[in-house]
Amino acid sequence: QVVTVPSLPASARHAFWNGLVGWFPDGVRIVDTNNSKGICEPEPEPPVSGDMAHAQRRLYCVHPHGIYTIGALAMPDHISNVRVCIAPFLYNFAPAFRVLADVLGIKLGSTGPSGLRSLMKSGDSPLAMVPGGFEEATVTTTGSERVYLKRRAGFVKYALRHGYDLVPCYTVGEADMFANPQGLWRFRLWLNQLSLPAVAPLGFPLLPLLPKRVPVKVAIGAPVKIPHIKEPSDADVKEHHRRYLDALRKTYQEAVKGTASEGRPLEVW
């Protein structure tokens, strides 16, 4: 990035986000389910190991990807100084996206191995990312709640290596913003491996690239405390990946209460 574009004043950025979320009924509500009454008690924390200075490092993990990832885009207006980590393709080869982020004052990072390693090694926090990636966008469909995590454990390994707690976040309404034809999974997931999206979104009538006007609620769950293990074993990664999935399911159950998604099972692909 050769030229740094100055960001808009804070008041102008806030006005822009207000206009964006105003497209949706009741805006985009962000709820901390950890402070909700009646939420399940958190599981016992793992034994402390490593540097205690890592205790406050956090990685916000946003699901589902959907088409535009509205939940992740709403994060910077709610969590100060959060850095949103995006796919290396977008970070390195989408200058228009980078310029827009600069203008809106959004701090960006890359989810590529070298980029994420550099950010975490320096202790940059808080970070946010969408672990499901393009694959999670591919499987999204109206009326279903799906996350792509069975084969996604790299973010857990990085969290263990650098001592980052994992914060599960779920956006209710993201899946209902667009219709997305299903099927041809092998071919479409192969495209995703090439860092190519494989979606055919149909949103608002007459303007199909605009999302449908559905209620949107971003639920932020309780942090999953992750020990600092510089060289985690496969068993370590598997254990804490399971803990993260359990926490995500609890966050999802809290998030969907009183919404159109209540009663839908959370599908883990």
HUDA-V92386 format. One record per residue. N is the residue number from 1. OMEGA is omega in degrees with one decimal (NA if undefined). Layout:
n = <N | N>
omega = <OMEGA | OMEGA>
This chain:
n = <1 | 2 | 3 | 4 | 5 | 6 | 7 | 8 | 9 | 10 | 11 | 12 | 13 | 14 | 15 | 16 | 17 | 18 | 19 | 20 | 21 | 22 | 23 | 24 | 25 | 26 | 27 | 28 | 29 | 30 | 31 | 32 | 33 | 34 | 35 | 36 | 37 | 38 | 39 | 40 | 41 | 42 | 43 | 44 | 45 | 46 | 47 | 48 | 49 | 50 | 51 | 52 | 53 | 54 | 55 | 56 | 57 | 58 | 59 | 60 | 61 | 62 | 63 | 64 | 65 | 66 | 67 | 68 | 69 | 70 | 71 | 72 | 73 | 74 | 75 | 76 | 77 | 78 | 79 | 80 | 81 | 82 | 83 | 84 | 85 | 86 | 87 | 88 | 89 | 90 | 91 | 92 | 93 | 94 | 95 | 96 | 97 | 98 | 99 | 100 | 101 | 102 | 103 | 104 | 105 | 106 | 107 | 108 | 109 | 110 | 111 | 112 | 113 | 114 | 115 | 116 | 117 | 118 | 119 | 120 | 121 | 122 | 123 | 124 | 125 | 126 | 127 | 128 | 129 | 130 | 131 | 132 | 133 | 134 | 135 | 136 | 137 | 138 | 139 | 140 | 141 | 142 | 143 | 144 | 145 | 146 | 147 | 148 | 149 | 150 | 151 | 152 | 153 | 154 | 155 | 156 | 157 | 158 | 159 | 160 | 161 | 162 | 163 | 164 | 165 | 166 | 167 | 168 | 169 | 170 | 171 | 172 | 173 | 174 | 175 | 176 | 177 | 178 | 179 | 180 | 181 | 182 | 183 | 184 | 185 | 186 | 187 | 188 | 189 | 190 | 191 | 192 | 193 | 194 | 195 | 196 | 197 | 198 | 199 | 200 | 201 | 202 | 203 | 204 | 205 | 206 | 207 | 208 | 209 | 210 | 211 | 212 | 213 | 214 | 215 | 216 | 217 | 218 | 219 | 220 | 221 | 222 | 223 | 224 | 225 | 226 | 227 | 228 | 229 | 230 | 231 | 232 | 233 | 234 | 235 | 236 | 237 | 238 | 239 | 240 | 241 | 242 | 243 | 244 | 245 | 246 | 247 | 248 | 249 | 250 | 251 | 252 | 253 | 254 | 255 | 256 | 257 | 258 | 259 | 260 | 261 | 262 | 263 | 264 | 265 | 266 | 267 | 268 | 269>
omega = <-172.8 | -176.1 | 175.7 | -178.3 | -179.8 | -179.5 | 176.2 | 173.5 | -176.6 | -178.6 | 179.5 | 178.3 | 179.9 | 178.4 | 178.2 | -179.2 | 176.8 | 178.2 | 179.7 | -177.1 | 177.8 | 176.3 | -177.3 | 176.7 | -179.3 | 178.2 | 175.4 | -178.9 | 176.3 | -172.9 | 175.1 | -176.2 | 179.2 | 179.5 | -179.9 | 177.1 | 175.9 | 179.4 | -178.9 | 176.5 | 179.0 | 178.4 | 177.8 | -179.4 | 178.5 | 177.6 | -178.9 | 173.5 | 179.0 | -172.5 | -179.6 | 179.1 | -179.0 | -169.1 | -174.6 | 178.4 | -176.5 | 173.4 | 178.0 | -177.2 | -171.3 | 177.8 | -18.8 | 179.2 | -174.3 | 179.3 | -177.3 | 179.4 | -178.9 | -179.4 | 179.5 | 179.9 | -179.8 | -175.5 | -175.0 | 179.5 | -178.4 | -178.7 | -175.4 | 174.7 | 178.6 | 175.5 | -178.4 | -178.8 | -175.1 | -178.6 | 180.0 | 179.8 | 179.3 | -176.4 | -173.4 | -171.1 | 177.8 | -175.3 | -179.8 | 178.2 | -179.7 | 179.5 | 178.8 | 179.1 | 178.5 | -178.3 | -177.9 | 177.6 | 179.3 | 176.1 | -177.9 | 172.5 | -179.9 | 174.6 | 175.5 | -175.5 | -177.5 | -179.6 | -178.7 | 178.0 | -179.6 | -180.0 | -177.4 | 179.2 | 179.2 | 179.4 | 179.2 | -177.2 | 0.7 | 174.1 | 174.8 | 177.5 | 176.5 | -173.0 | -176.8 | 175.7 | -178.6 | 179.6 | 179.2 | 174.8 | -177.9 | -174.5 | -178.6 | 178.3 | -179.8 | 176.0 | 178.6 | 177.9 | -173.2 | 172.3 | -178.7 | -173.0 | -176.8 | -179.2 | -179.2 | 178.0 | -179.2 | -178.8 | 176.8 | 179.5 | 178.8 | 178.8 | 178.3 | -177.6 | -172.1 | 173.7 | 178.6 | 170.2 | -179.0 | -178.5 | 179.2 | 178.2 | -179.7 | -179.6 | 176.5 | -177.3 | -178.9 | -176.4 | -175.5 | -178.6 | -176.4 | 164.2 | -177.9 | -177.4 | -176.6 | 176.6 | -176.1 | -170.5 | -176.0 | -179.4 | -175.9 | 177.8 | 173.1 | 175.7 | 178.8 | 178.4 | 176.8 | -178.3 | 177.7 | 175.5 | -179.0 | -178.1 | 175.4 | -170.8 | 173.9 | -174.6 | -175.5 | 179.2 | -179.0 | 177.6 | -168.5 | 178.0 | 171.5 | 179.5 | 173.0 | -177.5 | -179.1 | 175.1 | -177.8 | 179.9 | 177.8 | 179.9 | 177.9 | -176.3 | 177.7 | 178.7 | 172.8 | -177.4 | -176.6 | 177.2 | 178.2 | -179.4 | -173.2 | 178.8 | -177.6 | 176.1 | 176.1 | 179.0 | 177.2 | -178.6 | -179.5 | -178.9 | -174.9 | 170.5 | 177.1 | 179.2 | 179.7 | 179.0 | 177.4 | 179.9 | 178.3 | 178.7 | 177.8 | 178.2 | 179.3 | -179.0 | 176.6 | -174.5 | -171.0 | -179.2 | 178.1 | 179.7 | 178.2 | -178.9 | -179.3 | -177.3 | 177.0 | 175.4 | 173.4 | -179.9 | 177.2 | -178.9 | NA>
